């Protein structure tokens, strides 16, 4: 009887581990997509900064705690938090090298969550737009300005 119970426990643990791996893969992909579409032309530091904003939001009580929920907040029709998510275009990455870099950085950010080049920013925009926000600017990285 014990052997059967032990085997059952192992199956339950394997199921938990598998779902944990699946959850990590889902969060990694959501974070990588945000980093890729918002900052693929900004290099590693620019992508890391966008990733930090997503993670900062996930830790802030005003936003969902799940990375994918933060990225997808607002749904697939405007207004949404990230314009690439609700623009009606395909979200499939087209630049393989930038996508690999985004996936690698996303994995590191999810595991480490230590270095935040944005100094705690919760918002950002491209230097090409002027939203008129009344927020405290934290830093400019490449073509993005970050705010708290």
C-alpha positions in Angstrom: 0.0 0.0 0.0 2.8 2.4 0.8 4.4 1.9 -2.5 1.2 2.8 -4.3 0.8 5.9 -2.2 4.4 6.9 -2.8 4.0 6.5 -6.5 0.9 8.7 -6.4 2.8 11.4 -4.5 5.5 11.3 -7.1 2.9 11.7 -9.9 1.4 14.7 -8.0 4.8 16.3 -7.6 5.7 15.7 -11.2 2.4 17.4 -12.2 3.2 20.4 -9.9 6.7 20.6 -11.4 5.3 20.4 -14.9 2.7 23.1 -14.3 5.4 25.3 -12.7 7.6 24.9 -15.8 4.7 25.7 -18.0 3.8 28.8 -16.0 7.5 30.0 -16.2 7.5 29.4 -20.0 4.3 31.4 -20.4 5.6 34.3 -18.3 8.9 34.2 -20.0 7.2 34.4 -23.4 4.9 37.3 -22.4 7.8 39.3 -20.9 9.9 38.6 -24.0 7.2 39.7 -26.3 6.8 43.0 -24.5 10.6 43.5 -24.5 10.9 42.5 -28.2 8.0 44.7 -29.5 8.7 47.7 -27.4 12.5 47.8 -27.5 14.1 45.3 -29.9 16.0 48.1 -31.6 17.3 49.4 -28.2 19.7 46.5 -27.5 19.9 44.5 -24.3 19.7 47.5 -21.9 16.6 48.9 -23.6 14.8 45.5 -23.6 15.8 45.0 -20.0 14.4 48.4 -19.1 11.0 47.5 -20.6 11.1 44.1 -18.8 11.8 45.9 -15.6 8.7 48.1 -16.0 6.5 45.0 -16.5 8.0 43.3 -13.4 7.7 46.5 -11.4 4.0 46.6 -12.3 3.5 43.0 -11.4 4.9 43.8 -7.9 2.7 46.9 -7.6 -0.8 46.4 -6.1 -2.3 48.7 -8.8 -1.6 46.1 -11.5 -2.2 42.3 -11.8 0.4 40.1 -10.2 0.8 37.9 -13.2 3.3 39.0 -15.9 1.0 38.0 -18.8 -1.9 39.8 -17.2 0.2 43.0 -16.9 1.3 42.8 -20.6 -2.2 42.0 -21.8 -4.1 44.4 -19.6 -6.8 46.3 -21.4 -7.5 43.4 -23.8 -6.9 43.2 -27.5 -8.7 46.4 -28.5 -7.6 49.9 -27.6 -7.0 51.3 -25.1 -4.5 48.8 -23.7 -1.2 49.1 -21.8 1.1 48.1 -24.6 0.1 49.3 -28.1 1.7 46.3 -29.9 -0.7 44.0 -28.0 -3.9 45.6 -29.2 -2.9 47.0 -32.6 -4.6 44.1 -34.5 -1.3 43.0 -36.1 0.5 39.6 -35.6 2.5 39.5 -32.4 4.8 36.8 -33.8 8.4 38.0 -33.7 10.1 38.3 -37.1 13.7 39.0 -36.1 15.1 35.7 -34.8 18.2 37.2 -33.2 16.3 39.9 -31.3 13.7 37.3 -30.3 16.4 34.9 -28.9 17.9 37.9 -27.0 14.5 38.9 -25.6 13.8 35.3 -24.4 17.2 35.0 -22.8 16.8 38.3 -21.0 13.3 37.6 -19.9 14.4 34.3 -18.3 17.2 36.1 -16.5 14.9 38.9 -15.3 12.3 36.5 -14.0 14.9 34.5 -12.1 17.1 37.4 -10.8 14.8 40.5 -10.6 17.7 42.4 -9.1 19.0 45.0 -11.5 16.4 47.7 -12.5 17.9 50.2 -14.9 14.7 52.2 -14.8 15.0 53.0 -11.0 11.5 51.6 -10.2 9.6 53.0 -13.2 6.1 51.9 -13.9 5.6 53.8 -17.1 7.6 54.6 -20.3 7.1 56.1 -23.7 9.1 56.6 -26.8 10.9 59.9 -27.3 8.8 60.3 -30.5 5.7 61.0 -28.5 4.8 63.5 -25.8 2.0 62.2 -23.6 2.0 65.1 -21.2 2.1 62.8 -18.1 2.5 64.5 -14.7 4.8 61.8 -13.4 8.4 61.8 -12.1 10.9 61.0 -14.7 13.5 58.4 -13.6 15.7 57.9 -16.6 16.1 57.9 -20.4 17.4 54.8 -22.0 17.9 54.9 -25.7 14.7 56.2 -27.3 12.5 55.6 -24.2 11.8 57.8 -21.2 10.8 56.1 -17.9 8.6 57.4 -15.1 7.3 56.6 -11.6 
